[in-house]
Amino acid sequence: MHKSGKDKEYKLKKKRIAADTVDGETGQKLFHPKVGRAPNFVRNAHGLPVHDFLFASRHEYNDKKRLLEAEERRRLNNNFNKRCVCL
């Protein structure tokens, strides 16, 4: 086969491989979906295993819960001292 024939065969082979592995509409590789996005900030900065990270973060959740309960008690106590209770 001549050199031009080999070049043409090579180019056709490349196009066939590309057609089999790339979506024609989007140009995205087949079976490699793009889902979601990366987080905006690092949640687990110390690189702990997930179970250790979640176990340690329970304190933050409990603190926030206690703060909200204290604010609610303060709001209710303020309402007890008023003549008109307005919610």
C-alpha positions as CSV (number, residue, x, y, z in Angstrom):
1,M,0.0,0.0,0.0
2,H,1.2,3.5,-0.7
3,K,2.1,6.0,1.9
4,S,-1.0,8.1,1.2
5,G,-3.2,5.0,1.6
6,K,-1.5,4.2,4.9
7,D,-2.0,7.8,6.1
8,K,-5.7,7.7,5.1
9,E,-6.2,4.3,6.8
10,Y,-4.5,5.6,10.0
11,K,-6.7,8.7,10.1
12,L,-9.8,6.6,9.6
13,K,-8.7,4.3,12.4
14,K,-8.3,7.3,14.7
15,K,-11.7,8.6,13.8
16,R,-13.3,5.3,14.5
17,I,-11.7,5.0,17.9
18,A,-12.8,8.6,18.7
19,A,-16.3,7.9,17.6
20,D,-16.5,4.9,19.9
21,T,-15.2,6.7,23.0
22,V,-16.6,10.2,22.6
23,D,-20.2,11.4,22.5
24,G,-20.8,13.2,19.2
25,E,-23.2,15.8,20.6
26,T,-21.3,16.9,23.7
27,G,-17.7,15.9,22.9
28,Q,-17.5,14.2,26.4
29,K,-16.0,10.8,26.9
30,L,-18.5,8.0,27.0
31,F,-19.2,6.5,30.4
32,H,-17.5,9.4,32.2
33,P,-20.3,11.6,33.4
34,K,-19.7,15.0,34.8
35,V,-21.6,15.2,38.1
36,G,-21.7,17.9,40.8
37,R,-18.8,20.1,41.5
38,A,-15.9,20.2,44.0
39,P,-16.6,21.8,47.4
40,N,-15.9,25.5,47.8
41,F,-13.9,24.9,50.9
42,V,-12.1,22.0,52.6
43,R,-14.4,20.4,55.2
44,N,-11.9,17.8,56.5
45,A,-8.7,19.8,56.6
46,H,-6.8,17.3,58.7
47,G,-7.6,14.4,56.3
48,L,-9.3,12.3,59.0
49,P,-11.3,9.2,58.1
50,V,-15.0,10.1,57.6
51,H,-16.2,8.4,60.8
52,D,-13.6,10.2,62.9
53,F,-14.4,13.5,61.3
54,L,-18.1,13.2,61.9
55,F,-17.6,11.9,65.4
56,A,-15.5,15.0,66.2
57,S,-17.9,17.4,64.5
58,R,-20.8,16.4,66.8
59,H,-19.5,18.9,69.3
60,E,-20.2,21.8,66.9
61,Y,-23.7,20.5,66.3
62,N,-24.4,20.2,70.0
63,D,-23.0,23.7,70.7
64,K,-25.2,25.2,68.0
65,K,-28.3,23.3,69.3
66,R,-27.6,24.6,72.8
67,L,-27.2,28.2,71.5
68,L,-30.6,28.0,69.7
69,E,-32.3,26.6,72.7
70,A,-30.9,29.4,74.9
71,E,-32.1,32.1,72.4
72,E,-35.5,30.5,72.4
73,R,-35.6,30.5,76.3
74,R,-34.5,34.2,76.3
75,R,-37.2,35.1,73.8
76,L,-39.9,33.3,75.9
77,N,-38.7,35.0,79.1
78,N,-38.9,38.4,77.5
79,N,-42.5,37.6,76.5
80,F,-43.4,36.7,80.1
81,N,-42.5,40.2,81.2
82,K,-44.8,41.9,78.7
83,R,-48.5,42.7,78.9
84,C,-49.1,41.6,75.3
85,V,-47.5,38.4,74.0
86,C,-46.7,39.0,70.4
87,L,-45.2,36.0,68.4
